[in-house]
């Protein structure tokens, strides 16, 4: 009789644990969000400026993330949201852009391990190469310290807003004139729409 009681208790405990684990999975399963290590994004603020860029972000560790991306420069140019360039500098030379490309690298430290929210700090390098209708080239090399905050809007979608400060090296290449360089202070602003997976 004692053997049967021990056997029944073991069976009861085993089935209880087995079925409660399934019930917990049903209530606590977040669809893989807590284990997500990848994100793709579109920078909405850069579209206003004339740069349609798509980025990819990857978790290297729980706190360190690496983001990089490429973009196509659209056939218009608006100055960034904050006026930061020198009035007589090379920065004023972007008139009637024809085409171009951009790329960026953005290593950052995320202050929490959750992908859906939190504060992060990072150093961003961004390169843009404009070809103007006059066949001149204007190249921007931006080096910025960025502070970002992200929050969830839907299950797999996140808004990441960031601002920063840094320096820009601008180079104008002209067929008739020697290359001109200019250095200015920048205050970049980004608003990114992320999909995490």
C-alpha positions in Angstrom: 0.0 0.0 0.0 2.8 2.4 0.9 4.4 1.7 -2.6 1.2 2.6 -4.3 0.9 5.9 -2.3 4.5 6.9 -3.2 3.8 5.9 -6.8 0.6 8.0 -7.0 2.3 11.0 -5.4 5.2 10.8 -7.9 2.7 10.5 -10.8 0.7 13.4 -9.4 3.8 15.6 -9.1 5.1 14.6 -12.5 1.9 15.4 -14.3 1.4 18.5 -12.3 4.8 19.8 -13.3 4.4 18.7 -16.9 1.0 20.4 -17.3 1.9 23.5 -15.3 4.9 24.0 -17.6 2.7 24.1 -20.6 0.4 26.5 -18.9 3.3 28.8 -18.0 4.5 28.7 -21.6 1.0 29.8 -22.7 1.0 32.8 -20.3 4.7 33.8 -20.3 5.7 33.1 -23.8 6.7 36.4 -25.4 7.1 35.0 -28.9 10.9 35.2 -28.8 11.1 38.9 -28.0 13.2 38.4 -24.9 15.7 36.3 -26.9 15.7 38.5 -30.0 19.2 39.4 -31.2 18.5 41.1 -34.5 16.7 44.2 -35.7 16.2 46.0 -39.0 15.4 49.7 -39.1 14.6 52.7 -41.2 15.7 56.1 -40.1 12.6 58.4 -40.6 14.5 61.6 -39.8 17.1 61.0 -42.5 14.4 60.7 -45.2 13.6 64.4 -44.5 17.2 65.3 -45.1 17.3 63.2 -48.3 18.9 60.0 -47.2 16.9 56.8 -47.4 18.9 54.3 -45.3 18.2 50.8 -44.0 20.1 49.5 -41.0 20.8 46.2 -39.3 21.5 45.8 -35.6 22.9 42.7 -33.9 23.5 41.9 -30.3 27.1 41.0 -29.7 26.7 40.6 -25.9 23.8 41.4 -23.6 24.8 45.0 -23.4 26.9 45.7 -26.6 25.1 46.1 -29.9 26.6 46.8 -33.4 24.5 48.6 -36.0 25.4 49.3 -39.6 23.6 50.2 -42.7 23.6 51.6 -46.2 21.5 54.2 -47.9 20.6 55.9 -51.2 20.7 59.7 -51.3 17.5 61.0 -52.8 17.5 63.8 -55.5 16.8 66.5 -52.9 18.7 67.9 -49.9 17.3 69.6 -46.8 19.7 70.8 -44.2 19.5 68.9 -40.9 17.0 69.8 -38.3 19.3 72.1 -36.3 21.5 74.7 -38.1 25.0 73.8 -37.1 27.2 74.5 -40.1 29.4 77.5 -40.8 27.7 80.0 -43.1 30.6 80.3 -45.5 31.7 76.7 -45.4 31.6 74.0 -47.9 28.4 72.7 -46.3 26.4 75.2 -48.3 27.5 73.6 -51.6 24.8 70.9 -51.8 22.5 72.4 -54.5 20.5 70.1 -56.8 21.9 66.7 -55.8 21.6 64.1 -58.5 22.3 60.9 -56.6 24.6 59.4 -54.0 25.1 56.8 -51.4 25.6 56.6 -47.6 26.7 54.1 -45.0 27.1 54.1 -41.3 28.6 52.1 -38.4 27.2 52.6 -34.9 28.6 50.5 -32.0 26.6 51.1 -28.8 26.2 50.1 -25.2 22.6 49.4 -24.2 21.9 50.0 -20.5 19.3 47.1 -20.2 19.2 43.7 -21.7 15.7 44.1 -23.1 15.4 44.9 -26.8 12.1 46.7 -26.5 13.1 49.6 -24.2 15.9 51.4 -22.6 18.8 53.9 -22.9 21.9 53.4 -25.0 25.1 55.3 -25.7 27.3 55.0 -28.7 29.8 56.4 -31.2 28.5 56.7 -34.8 30.5 57.1 -38.0 28.4 58.1 -41.0 29.6 58.8 -44.6 27.5 60.4 -47.3 28.7 61.0 -50.9 26.6 63.4 -53.0 26.9 63.8 -56.8 25.6 67.1 -57.9 24.1 68.1 -61.3 27.3 70.0 -61.9 29.2 66.6 -61.5 30.8 67.9 -58.3 31.1 65.6 -55.4 30.4 66.6 -51.8 31.4 64.1 -49.1 30.3 64.2 -45.5 32.2 62.2 -42.8 30.3 62.5 -39.5 31.8 61.4 -36.1 29.1 61.6 -33.4 28.5 60.6 -29.8 24.9 59.5 -29.6 22.4 59.0 -26.8 19.3 57.0 -27.7 16.1 55.8 -26.0 13.8 53.2 -27.4 10.3 52.1 -26.5 7.9 49.5 -27.8 4.8 50.4 -29.8 3.7 46.9 -30.9 4.9 43.4 -30.2 7.8 43.3 -32.6 8.0 47.1 -33.4 10.1 49.7 -31.6 10.7 53.4 -32.0 14.3 54.5 -31.3 15.0 58.2 -30.9 18.5 59.5 -30.6 20.4 62.8 -30.5 24.0 63.6 -30.2 26.9 65.9 -31.0 30.1 65.6 -33.0 32.1 66.9 -35.9 31.7 66.7 -39.6 34.5 66.8 -42.2 33.1 68.0 -45.5 35.1 67.7 -48.7 34.1 69.2 -52.0 35.6 67.8 -55.2 35.4 69.9 -58.2 36.8 69.3 -61.7 38.0 72.9 -62.1 39.1 73.6 -58.5 41.3 71.9 -55.9 39.5 69.9 -53.2 38.1 72.0 -50.4 37.8 70.8 -46.8 35.6 72.1 -44.0 35.1 71.0 -40.4 31.9 71.9 -38.5 30.1 71.0 -35.3 27.0 68.8 -35.8 24.0 67.9 -33.6 22.4 64.8 -35.4 18.9 63.7 -34.6 17.5 60.3 -35.5 14.1 58.7 -35.3 14.2 55.0 -36.3 11.5 52.5 -36.7 12.7 49.0 -35.8 11.5 45.5 -36.4 13.1 43.0 -34.0 13.5 39.3 -34.6 
